[in-house]
Amino acid sequence: MTFDYSRFDRIKVELDGAALRITLNNPEKRNIITDPVNEQISDAFQAASFDERVRVVVLAGEGKVFCGGGDFAQMKRKVDDPGQFFKNLWGSRRLVYTVLDCPKPTVAKVHGAAMGLGATLPLLCDLVIATDDTKIADPHVNIGLVAGDGGSLIWPQQMGYAKARKFLLLGEPILGKDAAELGLIAESAPTFEAMQEIAERWVTKLANSASNAIYGTKTAINQPLRQLAQSMMDAGMAYEGLSNISRDHAEAIDAILEKRSPTFTGD
């Protein structure tokens, strides 16, 4: 089965030999992930799963940062109309499942910053490399939201519960160099150019290796993660949905849009 990737208009999806390159390409807005972008990322990973031309998937972001996270204007709309959150809940679940289910090896190249869902997305990939100074964070709690859309799933599995609790409960960033040392990502590099060189070496090797062996090995490695996702995601998204209607989240979004510090009351 083959696919026409020219239909993607919210992200850039290109077949480059045996590599399917998925690029977040809205650098003017820090490559934020809106619901339509989320849907197309899932579509691209699903297409890669069944396109026999694709032997490796490469995820990257244009501009100065990989991804600034979610869209605050969209969050405001979901505060004002909570039904919008629940309408798109299924898309959030689908993104996690689709990336983990893709049998093709996935390489994520991260630079500048990867925030919230913009951190979860690459962390779900198989081989993640970042520049040493990249800031990686899941700061859901800083805006009064539960980290239920994948962060609470993947961070503890990569770096262990003790460290994951620190970063998820405090909402603080970790630098790429430290992320590599703690096992959150596979490797870091001192410069963007060095990061690109290492990542492309991985891509070339994966594209020219015994694909069926790699697909099977990846599927076996990801089996516990897929099982865990099935057991966690519904509860995580339900808790995040409840926090979406909290006063603290509404206050956080208003504070961001009004360019001031939020005042949380615990409500």
C-alpha positions in Angstrom: 0.0 0.0 0.0 1.3 3.5 -0.9 0.0 6.9 0.1 -0.1 10.5 -1.3 1.5 12.7 1.2 0.8 16.0 -0.7 -2.6 16.2 1.1 -1.0 17.2 4.4 -1.4 21.0 4.9 -0.8 21.4 8.7 2.5 19.7 8.8 5.2 18.8 6.2 5.3 15.1 5.2 7.8 14.0 2.6 8.9 10.6 1.4 12.7 10.8 1.1 13.8 7.4 -0.3 12.9 4.9 2.4 12.5 7.7 5.1 9.2 9.4 5.8 10.0 12.8 7.1 7.4 14.4 9.3 8.2 18.1 10.1 6.3 20.5 12.3 6.5 23.6 10.1 4.9 26.5 11.8 8.0 28.2 13.2 6.3 31.6 13.5 4.2 30.1 16.2 6.9 27.8 17.7 5.4 24.8 15.9 2.6 24.6 18.5 0.3 21.6 18.2 -3.4 22.4 17.6 -6.1 19.8 17.2 -5.8 19.8 13.4 -2.0 19.4 13.6 -2.5 16.6 16.1 -4.8 14.8 13.7 -2.4 15.1 10.8 0.6 13.8 12.9 -1.5 10.7 13.7 -2.5 10.3 10.1 1.2 10.5 9.0 2.4 7.9 11.5 -0.5 5.6 10.6 0.3 6.0 6.9 3.9 5.2 7.6 2.8 1.9 9.3 1.2 0.6 6.1 3.3 2.2 3.3 5.7 -0.4 2.1 8.1 2.2 0.8 8.7 3.5 4.3 11.4 1.8 6.4 12.1 4.6 8.9 10.2 7.7 10.2 12.0 10.9 11.0 10.3 13.6 13.2 11.7 17.2 13.3 10.7 20.8 13.7 11.5 23.9 11.6 12.9 27.1 13.1 14.5 27.8 16.4 12.5 25.3 18.5 11.1 21.8 18.0 7.7 22.5 19.5 6.4 25.1 22.0 3.5 22.8 23.1 -0.2 23.5 22.9 -2.1 26.5 21.6 -3.2 28.8 24.4 -5.9 30.3 22.3 -7.3 26.9 21.7 -7.0 26.1 25.5 -9.1 29.3 26.2 -11.8 28.1 23.9 -11.9 24.8 25.7 -12.1 26.6 29.1 -15.1 28.6 27.8 -16.7 25.5 26.2 -15.5 22.3 27.9 -17.4 20.2 25.4 -14.6 21.1 22.9 -12.1 19.4 25.2 -14.0 16.2 25.2 -14.7 16.3 21.5 -10.9 16.2 20.9 -10.1 13.8 23.7 -10.1 10.9 21.2 -7.5 12.6 19.0 -5.1 12.9 22.0 -5.5 9.2 22.8 -5.1 8.3 19.1 -1.8 10.2 18.8 -0.2 8.2 21.6 -1.5 4.8 20.3 -0.5 5.6 16.7 3.1 6.5 17.5 3.6 3.5 19.8 1.8 1.1 17.3 3.9 2.2 14.3 6.2 -0.8 13.5 8.6 1.3 11.6 11.6 2.7 13.6 11.1 6.3 14.5 13.9 8.9 15.0 13.1 12.3 16.6 15.5 15.3 16.3 14.8 17.8 19.0 16.3 21.3 19.4 15.6 24.6 21.1 12.6 23.5 23.2 10.1 20.7 23.4 7.2 21.5 25.7 4.1 19.6 26.9 2.7 17.5 24.1 5.7 18.8 22.1 7.8 16.8 24.5 5.6 13.7 24.8 5.5 13.3 21.0 9.2 12.8 20.4 9.6 10.8 23.7 7.2 8.2 22.3 9.6 7.7 19.4 12.3 5.0 19.4 15.5 7.0 19.0 15.5 10.6 20.3 18.5 13.0 20.1 18.5 16.6 21.2 21.1 19.3 21.4 22.7 19.7 24.8 20.9 23.0 25.5 17.5 21.9 24.4 14.8 22.5 27.1 12.5 19.5 27.5 9.5 19.9 29.8 6.0 18.8 30.5 4.7 21.9 32.4 1.0 20.9 32.4 0.8 21.5 36.2 2.0 25.1 35.7 -1.2 25.9 33.8 -3.4 23.9 36.1 -3.7 20.8 34.0 -3.1 17.2 34.6 -0.4 15.7 32.5 -2.8 13.1 31.2 -2.2 13.2 27.5 0.9 11.0 27.5 3.5 12.7 29.8 2.6 10.7 32.9 2.9 7.6 30.7 6.2 8.0 29.0 8.4 10.0 31.4 8.5 7.4 34.2 9.1 4.6 31.7 12.1 6.4 30.3 13.9 7.8 33.3 12.3 6.1 36.3 9.5 7.2 38.7 11.6 9.2 41.1 13.1 11.5 38.5 9.9 11.7 36.5 7.9 12.8 39.6 10.3 15.6 40.0 9.9 17.0 36.5 6.2 16.3 36.1 5.1 17.6 39.6 7.3 20.7 39.5 6.8 21.3 35.8 10.4 22.2 35.4 12.5 21.7 32.2 15.5 19.4 31.8 18.3 20.1 29.4 19.0 17.8 26.6 22.4 16.8 28.0 20.9 15.9 31.3 18.0 14.1 29.6 20.5 11.8 27.8 22.4 11.1 31.0 19.2 10.2 32.9 17.8 8.0 30.1 14.9 10.2 29.0 16.4 10.4 25.5 18.9 8.3 23.7 21.7 10.9 23.1 22.5 14.6 23.0 24.9 16.5 20.9 26.8 19.8 21.5 25.5 21.6 18.4 22.6 21.4 16.0 24.9 20.3 13.2 26.3 17.5 15.3 22.8 16.4 16.3 21.7 16.3 12.7 24.8 14.3 11.7 24.2 11.6 14.3 20.5 11.4 13.6 20.9 11.0 9.9 23.5 8.3 10.5 20.8 6.4 12.4 18.3 7.1 9.7 20.6 5.7 7.0 21.4 2.6 9.0 17.8 1.9 9.8 16.7 2.4 6.2 19.3 -0.1 5.0 19.1 -2.7 7.6 17.0 -5.9 7.9 13.7 -4.2 8.2 11.6 -7.2 9.4 14.0 -7.9 12.2 13.9 -4.2 13.3 10.1 -4.1 13.0 9.7 -7.2 15.1 12.3 -6.1 17.7 10.6 -2.7 18.0 7.2 -4.2 18.4 8.4 -6.5 21.1 10.1 -3.7 23.0 7.0 -1.5 22.8 4.5 -4.2 23.8 4.6 -3.3 27.6 4.3 0.4 26.6 1.3 -0.3 24.5 -0.3 -2.3 27.2 0.4 0.5 29.8 -1.0 3.1 27.4 -4.2 1.1 27.1 -4.5 0.9 30.9 -3.5 4.6 31.6 -4.6 6.9 28.8 -8.4 6.9 29.5 -7.9 7.7 33.2 -5.2 10.3 32.4 -7.4 12.1 29.8 -10.4 11.9 32.2 -8.4 13.6 35.0 -7.1 16.2 32.5 -10.6 16.8 31.4 -11.6 17.5 35.0 -8.7 19.9 35.4 -9.8 21.6 32.2 -12.9 22.9 34.1 -11.0 23.9 37.2 -10.7 27.5 38.3 -6.9 27.2 38.5 -6.6 26.3 34.8 -8.9 29.1 33.8 -6.8 31.5 35.8 -3.6 30.2 34.3 -4.9 30.7 30.7 -6.2 34.2 31.5 -2.9 35.1 33.1 -0.9 33.9 30.0 -3.1 35.8 27.6 -3.0 38.9 29.9 0.8 38.5 30.3 0.8 38.3 34.1 1.5 35.7 36.8 -1.4 33.5 37.8 -2.8 33.3 41.3 -3.8 29.7 42.1 -6.3 28.9 44.8 -6.4 25.2 44.6 -9.9 25.2 43.0 
